[in-house]
Amino acid sequence: MNTVKAMVIDDSAVVRQVLVAVLDDAPGIEVIAAAADPLLAMDKMRQQWPDVIVLDVEMPKMDGITFLRKIMSERPTPVVICSTLTEKGARVTMDALAAGAVAVVTKPKLGLKQFLTDSAEEMIATVKSAARANLKRLSARPAAPAVKAETKHNADVILPAQGNRPLSQTTERVVAIGTSTGGTQALEEVLTALPRVCPGIVIVQHMPEKFTAAFAARLDTLCQISVKEAANNDRVVPGRALIAPGGKHMLLRRSGAQYFVEVLDGPPVNRHRPSVDVLFRSAARAAGGNALGIIMTGMGDDGAVGLLEMRQAGAHTVAQDEQSSVVFGMPKEAIKRGGVEKILPLNAMAREIGQQMT
């Protein structure tokens, strides 16, 4: 792959200094410019257009959302939002993801320099992944970062593997969905297409804490079904989607014929918390052939092992196709491992949920 040309736009001189240093030191990335606001950035972009833009959302002269919408309408370019980890920042970031941003990296209000230095690996991986994003998907829809971990754990640290088949079948159906980069847009397209009466849905979208509540609230206003950030012991019922809270793992459990979720702490799995593998493994165990597992756009391989376990337990399994994915990493890995029964474009997912789960 050619060198990724990056531009940093942030009104904080400290953030610009650290991000430029982090990205410029990474093999395969060159920072071609940094700017304190979008107006200055546009002057620089007339001279050389970047492959990826790292963008703050709250800036003087022109806010990041207005700038993002302008870029996406005129010359779609992968944009990574660098947002503060606050409730206000979460709401604004949801607008950015809806406007076409491909990923989010969070930053605190205090200890910025040290935090950004410690998060260098995440930022580098996110920028490189963004550079490979499917621009057609970005431009077609007018988000989520990994949680850094020293060791890459698998789902065993949360839910040990076991060879037993799930409990006997019930009439209750459940859909488990896992996604990451590009997933906020993808989930919106799928969930808004579902009728009010549909199976209960459990979702892992890689996203930091605070952001999932704002994301779920936004979807709830757009969908016929109910959408909420999951809380421990929430029932999984028809017509409702539960989104795993950022910074927590979510497991599907069953008591008799009823499903519920368990939300718990634990180490990151595949460097993510929540992890798709954890959700899918629990769905394999709790629901077996009553489940539909769907893996959608995202970088990395989280969910590939869990989807295979779902298929082996008798569940139907589906992966989003490459053409409709913003980043094909997660579906590609699941296909490679043999966990995928069917490959579909994004616009066929809602119909598949209806066909498989009736």
VENZIFEN-V319986 format. One line per field, one symbol per residue. phi: phi as a letter, one per 30 degrees, with the letter a starting at -180 (. if undefined). psi: psi as a letter, one per 40 degrees, with the letter a starting at -180 (. if undefined). burial: + if it has 24 or more other C-alpha atoms within 12 Angstrom, else -. Layout:
# VENZIFEN-V319986
phi->???
psi->???
burial->???
This chain:
# VENZIFEN-V319986
phi->.dddccbcbadddddeddddddddddeibbddabbdaddddddddddadddbccbdccbdibdddddedddddcaebebcdcbddbdddddddddddddkdcabbcbddcieedddddcedddddddddddcddddddddcd..cdcdbdbddcdedcbedbdddddedbddcbccbbabeidddddedddddddecaddbbbcceadeidddddddddddccdddbbddbeiedcbeibcccedeibcbcdbbbicccbcccbdldechibbdcdeddddddeddchddcbcbcbelcjbdjddddddddddjddbbbddddcddbceddddddddidcdbcbdedcddddedddcc
psi->iihhhihhhhehddddddddddddehhehhheiiieiddddddddddhhidhhhhidhiidhidddddddddddghhhhhhhiigiddddddddddddeeidihhiiidifdddddddeddddddddddddeihddddddh..hiihhidihiaededgiiieiiiiiiiehiihhhhibhedddddddddeeiidhiiihhhhhhiiidddddddddddedidihhihiihehihiiehhhhhiheiihihihhbehiiihhiiiiihffihihddddddddddddbeeihhhhahiiaehedddddddddeeiiiiiiiddeidheddddddddeeehdihiideedddddddde.
burial->---+++++++++-+++++++++++-+--++++++++++++++--+---+++++++++++--++++++++-++---++++++++++---+++++++++++++++++++----++-+++-+++++++++++++++++-+++-++++++++----+++--++-----++-----+++++++++++++++++++++++---+++++++++++++++++++++++--+-+++++++--+++++++++++++++++++++---++++++++++++++++++++++++++++++++++++++++++++++++++++++++++++++++++++++++++++++--+++++++++++++-+++-++-
